[in-house]
Amino acid sequence: MATNRILDGSGRYVWWRELNRYHWFVLVVAALGWLLDCLDQQLFNMARVPAMRSLLNSTDIREVTEYGGYATSIFLVGWATGGLIFGVLGDRIGRAKTMMLTIILYSLCTGLSGFSVSFFDFAFYRFLTGLGVGGEFAVGVALVAEVMPERARPHALGLLQALSTVGNVSAALVGITIGSLQQSGILDASSAWRIMFFIGAVPALLVVLIRRRLKEPERWQAAAGEGKKARKLGSYGELFGNPRWRRNAIVGFLLAFVGVVGLWGILFFSIDLIRSVLRKTFEAQGLAPGVIAGKLNLWIGISSIMINIGAFAGLYGFSKVAERIGRIPAFAIAFVAAMLSTAMVFLWLKDFSDLFWMLPIMGFCQFALFAGYAIYFPELFPTHLRSTGVSFCYNVGRFLAALGPLTLGLLTSRVFHETAEPLRYAGLTLCSIFLVGLLTLPFAPETRGKGLPEDD
């Protein structure tokens, strides 16, 4: 492509000018797959408390929080398991085919969650949903990383992650709409959370688009051809048999572990904290239980939008910072910012006005890490192990990270249960997890400007 086409009037590089029509198609499909994945995740986070209240037939916030932690941990275990399985499949049968399978799985099982009659079948459906969710990310970022022009790759991956907030905001709008219907008496609390999960089945329609036009990347086709003669695609034995790939896998796993605990063990439970704070406000106003339920869904939706306004800026901004100063310094800044901003929310959020400035700051700082994972992890592994390596980093950490929501639930119900607001102190305690990320960075290789590793 001519140089003058990728520069602006002042001679600065404009990454999107390097993309042709097919590049944009791949980016759009991968972004849709991931943002709809995030839609399903956020619908679960918003519906978790009402679902636990209904399925447990309980109004005890400590019991509801504890079982909500169990359900989230089971989901994360499914996520990690699916990531390992589909990560290998992504290397062996192709990125496009595997993406199609993961989208079908997470969509349909999200819909099935709406038919739950007890905690146990609900948890089972969440595990199956997690299988699909875990596989989608790795094949999506591997696909985009291998198709995009070299210089445009980190920017495209940053945009891919930033667009995930569209799915989060869409879930928030669903919550706001359902909250409004509850306030008007059209829906009751027992059916509102089920409808959220039914809506989560819609992404399966994306598979029709994937099957028609999406092709496997040329890099993968070349590696697959070579793999038939010399190397095994998607092999954990080969991943850990090579000292370089083994070290990268362990470093990536530790970095992802911290971010996942921060997001699923702390930030997403800030929704439950907000729900608890607002419930007390509405009860003090003497509102009827049905009106309170509707108002809570409405404000939880607004809170999610506030988080994701910050998240979009953080996700896209990380790619800019990482390209300017390097991946490792960018991660260091993000870990410190995530720890401080999250502690601020759990310690000081007490009023409606706090939702509009504290939550965007926390969303910016915590979600920025995940743009780092999308950019950095594909740069750690060769083509024949890329999906496997990215999945290992991003998903194995979830087996341990599943202890995050479980720990927060137990801290809330057992350790800090005698305090006025136990969830605050539980979340504040878990913020120390970000220190693990900082301690890992000295062992992480800097990949800025080095391109994707090729098959040796």
Salt bridges, closest charged atoms under 4 A:
ASP8 OD2 - ARG12 NE 3.20
GLU66 OE2 - ARG414 NH2 3.00
ASP91 OD1 - ARG95 NH1 2.51
GLU146 OE2 - ARG95 NH2 2.47
GLU146 OE2 - ARG386 NH1 2.93
GLU150 OE2 - ARG153 NH1 2.47
GLU150 OE1 - ARG219 NH2 3.65
GLU238 OE2 - HIS384 NE2 2.70
ASP272 OD1 - ARG48 NH2 3.64
GLU323 OE2 - ARG327 NH1 2.52
GLU379 OE2 - ARG153 NH2 2.77
GLU379 OE2 - ARG327 NH2 2.65
GLU418 OE2 - HIS417 NE2 3.80
GLU421 OE2 - LYS280 NZ 3.76
GLU421 OE1 - ARG424 NE 2.79
GLU454 OE2 - ARG219 NH1 2.48
ASP455 OD1 - HIS384 ND1 2.33
